[in-house]
Amino acid sequence: MTLAEAPLLLMLVGLAAYAVLGGADFGAAFWQLGARGAQLREHAYRAMGPVWEANHVWLVFVLVICWTAYPEAFASIFSTLTVPLFVAALGIILRGTAYAVHAGSAREIERRAIDAVFSISSILTPFALGTAVGAIASGRVPVGNARGDLVTSWLNPTSVAIGVLAVATGAYVAAVYLAGDGARAGRAELAAAFKARALGAGLVTGALAFAALIVVRLDSGRVGERLLEWPAILAIAASAAAGLATLELIRRSRFEAARYGASAAVASVVVGWALAQRPELLSGLTVEEAAAGRPTLIVTVVGVALGGLVLVPSLTLLFGLVLRGGFDEEVAPAEAVRQERPSPPARHISPLGLAVTLGAIGLPLLLVFDGGFLLALGVGALLAFVAIASLAITPDATSTEATGENRGRAPS
């Protein structure tokens, strides 16, 4: 690993997170399109409510790192892929507007129109982003300002295949999540409805992934060839194994475990693409050539580590509340929830002390070394610093619920 690749590793984490969490967000709206009965539509709206804006943090995260650490690649991508990226941005705006309007008062005919805009924009956005990924993977984004064709760069077999796969994976992950949300809320009919959708979407997505692999292999030259070589083939195999395991978990109605299996299947695809693309960022432009100067790369990595101390605990608390049902209409009393949780084991090492130690190790290694094992160790130590410090300072979700409940209760 080299210093030039360190921001790319952070981008990969952000891309995987957005593919899973943002994809599930878009996929939930997919199931609203043509859904019979208001219960299914409202269940999807309620499930997305607490997190639909938070998930876009990962997209901003990736764009900012790319802009800062690889400015030449960023300029080439955005100038050639203006059309699909504009469509994606427009879809995000329309989707947010439709979601906000849905919460207000509207007649039934207006509500159906709002739901249609919400669902269609939620399909167009991941498709457009997928076509942009396909353009990069197939080598149709040359280096330079608007050097690529504004149409064929993203309307080609690889781009269309990846765009369709992006929509399918989002629908699949969303169905798994929504089935789990229905089961947690005690809504057996909703859990059963989305269980059937998750099984069907899983089979369809698996078939589409296999078809997309063939298309990319035939159309994408170097990346297509390397997808079936080591080490990218390992990630593809891991995705297939996770997908099959997830289908079995869904069949057994073990939805909480299925969440992680579906997430791993999608994230593995992103990792496989990155491994096949390496060491080129764009066709004819390696990561080393595209990277900014050493001070910029160091500041970017350190800035992400410090920013992670705000971002990660916030998202951990948010998703912890969601997974514990903290935003459900009928939430179990906080005292009962707290009693069900086992008491934490005694800690002999302070998490914050361990985090500070890892940060003190990682930062000097990042500043001194430009590549090799020690740099990789430094970046890993900084990432571990963020993870451990975030867990140490994240407030407990059930304690937060209990505090809020006690404050709202009149003294007896």
N, C-alpha and C positions, 0 to 999 in steps of 0.2 A: 504493500500500500504506500502511496505517496501523498504528500500534502495536497497536491492538486485533486486527488480523488476523495479527500475527506468531506468537502461540501457535497460531492455527488452521493456519498453514502447517506448523508442527512436528507438529501432530496429523495433518495430511494425510500427511506422511512416515511417521509411525507406522502409520496405517491402511493405507497401501499396502504397507508391509513386513509387517504382520500378514496382510493378504489374500493375499500371495504365499507367505510362509514358513509362517505358521500354517495357511493354507489347504492347502498341500502336506502338512503334517503330518496334518491331518484326512483329506485325500484318500488318503494311503497306507493308512490304516485302512479306507477304503471298498473298496479292492481286496482286502482280506483277507476281506470278507464273502462267503461262498460260494465262496472260492477253492479250486480243486482242487489238492491237493498241498501238502505242508508247505513246499516250497522257496519258493513265492511268498509265503506268509505270513511265513516267517522272514526273507526278503529285505527285506520292508517293515519288520519290527521292527528289523533291524540298521541299515537306512538311517536310521530315526528316532532310534535310540538316543542318539547324541551331542547331538542338537539339540532334542528334543521339548519339553523344559522351557524352553530358552533362548528359543524363539520366542514364548512367552507374555509375555516382557518387553515386547514392543511393545504388547500390549493394556493392560498396567499403565501403560505410558508414556502412552498416549492418555487413559486414564481420569484419571490424576493431573493432566495438563495441563487437561483439561476441567473437573475439579472446582475447580482453583485459579484458572484464568483466566476461566471462564464458569460461575460457581456457580449462577445462576438457571436456565440451560439444563440443567445437570447434574441439578439437583433435579427439573425438569420431566420430563426423559427417564426418570430412574430411578423416579420415582413412577408415571408412566403405564405404562411398559413393564416393570413388575415381573415379570410372568409370563414373557415370553420371556428376559429377562436372568437370571431364576432358573433356567430350563431350561438356558441356556447354561452357567451356573456349575456346575450339577449335572452336566452332561455332561463338563465339564473335570475335575471331581473323580472321577467314575466312570471316566473314561478313564485318568487317572493311576493310580488304584488298580488297574485291570485290567492296565495295562502293568507295574506293579511286581510284581503277583502272577504274571504270565506268566513272569517271570524265575525264579521259584521252582519247586520240584518239584510236579507235579500229574499226575493220571491223564489219559488222553486225553479222556475224556468231560468232565472238569472243564476241560481246556484249551480244548475247543471252546466251552464256555459262557463262559469268560473272553474268548475271541476275539470271541464274539458281542456281549458287553457292550462290549468295546473298540470294535468297529466301529459299533454302533448309537449309542453316545454320541458318536462322532466324526462321525456324520452329523447327529444332533440339534443339536449345538453350532453348527456353521456355519449350519444352517437357522434356528435361533433368532436368531442374531446378524444374519442377513440380513433376517429379518422386522422386527427393530428398526430397521435401516437403512431399510427400506421404509416403516415408520411415520413416520419423520422426513421422508423424501423426499416422501411423499404429504400432508404437512401434518396428520397425525392426532395429533400431540403438541402440544397447546396449552400455553401458558405458565401455570404455576401448579402447585401441589401436587396430584397425582393428578386433574387436570382432564380428562384424556382417558379414553375407555372402556377398561377393562382387557382387553376381548376384541377388539372390532372395530378397536382401534388397531393391532394387529399381525396380526390374521386378516382380511385384505382382499386384493384382487387384486394390488396392487403388492407388498405384503409377502411373499405366497406366491411370486410370481414371482422376487423378489430372493433369497428364501431358497433356492429350488430352484437358482437360478443360482450361489449361493455354494457349494452342495454340488458342483455340476458343475464349476465352475472349480477347486476344490480337487482333485477327482479327476483332472482334466486335467493340472494342473501336477505333481501327484504322479506320474502315469504317465510324464511326460517325465523327471522327476528320477530315478525308479527305473530307467528304461531306461538313462540315462546311468551310473548307479551299477553296473548289471549289466555294461555294456560296459567300464567302467573296471576292474572286478574280473576281467575275462576270462571272465565267465559268459554265453556267447553265447545259451544257451537262455532265460535270464532277460531279457536285452536284447531278444530277439525277442518274447517274450511281452508285455513292457511297451511295446514299440514298437507292436504291434498295438492294445493298449489305448489308447495315447496318440493314435493316429490316429483310432480310433473315438470316444474322449472329446472330441477336438478338434472333430470334426464335430458331435457332439451338443451340445457347449457353445456352438458358434457358432450353431446353430439356436435353442437356448434363449435366447441373448443377444438374437437378433433378435426372438424372441417376447416376451421381457421388455421390450424397448424399446417395442414396440407397446402392451403392457399399461400401462407407466408413462406413455406418451404419452396414453393415453385416460383413465387413472385419477388421475393425480397433479397435475393442474392446472398451476400455474406451473412447477414443476420439469420436468414432462413436456414442456411446450412449449419450455423453454429448452434441453433436451437436444439438440434439433435446430437450435439457433441458435448463432451464434458467441459465445464461443469453445469451448463444450462440444462442438459437433459435430466440432471438430478432434481432440479427445481420443478420441471415439468412432471416428472414421475411423482414427486411429493404432492403436487397439486391434484393429480389423478387419484392418488391414494387417499388424500384428505377428502376429496369429493365423494368417493365411494363410501368411506367411513361415515361421512355426514348423512348420506342417504339412509344408511342403516340406523343411525341415531334418530333420524326423523321418523322412520318406520316404527321405532320403539317409543316414540313420543318423548324422547330425552332431548328436549329442545334447548336447554341451557348448554349442554355439551355440544349440541349441533351448531350453536352460534359460533363457537370457536373453530369447529371443523370447517364450516363454510368460509369463515374469515381467512383461515390458513390456506384454503384452496385458492382463493382469489389473490391473496398476497404472494403466493408462490409463483403465480403467473407473472406478476410484476417483476419479481426477482429473476425469473428465467429470462425475461426480455433484457434486463439490465446486464446479465452475464453474457448473453449472446451479442449485445451491442458493444461491450467492452473490447478494446480500449478506445473506440471511436465514440465521440459524442454526436457528431454529424458525419456524413460521408466525406472522407478526406480530412477530417478535423479531429485529432485525438484530444483526449481530456487534458493532457499536458499542454498542448498547443492552445487550447481554448481558455485555460485557467488564467485568472487575473494574477497580479503580483503577489509575492509571498506575504507582505503585510496585510493585504486585503483578505487573503485566505485565512490567515490566523485570526483576524478580527471577526470574520464571518463565523468561524467555528466557535470561538469564545462567546460571541454575541448570542449564538443559538443556545449554547449551554446556559448562559445567564437568563435568557428569555424563557428557556424551558422550566426554570424554577417558578415562573408565573403561570405558564401555559399548562404544563402537565398536571400540577395539583388541581387547577381549576377544572380541567376536563375529567380528571379522575373523580373528583367530587360529583360533577354533573352526571357522568355515566354511572357512578355508584348509586346515586339517587334513582336514576332511571331503572337500573337493573333490580333494585330493591323495591320498586313500586312506589317510590316517594311521590310520583306525580300522578298516580292512579286516582280515579275518582273516589274509591273507597280504600283508604290506606289503613292497614292494621295499626293498632295503637303502638306507639313507639316503645312503651315499656315491654310489651309482649315480644316485639321484634328483638329488643335488646337482650331479653332473657334467653331467646333461642340461640343467640350467638355464643360460642364458647369463649371463655375468658382467655385472653392472649397469654402465651407463655412468657415467663420471666425473661427479660432481655439482659444479657451480660455486656453487650457492646452497644453503645449509643449509636443509633442510625445516623444522626447528624454528625457525630464524630467520625464515623466511617466514611460518610459522604465528603466531609472536609478533607480527610486523608486522601481519598481518591482524586479529588480536585487538585490537591497539592502535588500529587504524583503526575496527573495527566497534563496540567498546564505547562510545566517545564519541558516535558517531553515534546509537546506540540511546538513550543518555541524554539527548541534546539535542533530537532531532527527534521529533515525534508522528506524522508522516506524510510522504508524498511519496517522491521518488526517493532522497533521502539516507538515509531510514530503511530503505528496501528495500536500499540498498547496505550499510548497517550490518548488517542481519540476514544478508545474503548473505556478508559478510566473516566474521561469526561462524561461520556454517555451514562456510565454507571453512577457517577456523581449526581447527574440530573435525576435519574430514576430513584435512587435511594433517598436523596434529599426531598424529592417530591412526595414520596410515601411518608416520610417523617413529618412533613409540615402540612399534609392534607388533613383537614378536619374529618372526623368520623361522620359518615352520612347519617347513621341512626342517632348519634348524639346530637347532630344538628336538628333532626326532626324533633327529638325530645325537647330540646331547648325551645324551639319555636312553639311546640304544643304547650309547654309550661308557661311561656310568656303570654300566650293567648287565653289561658285559663284564669278565671277570676279567683282570687284567694278565698278559701272557705272560712 
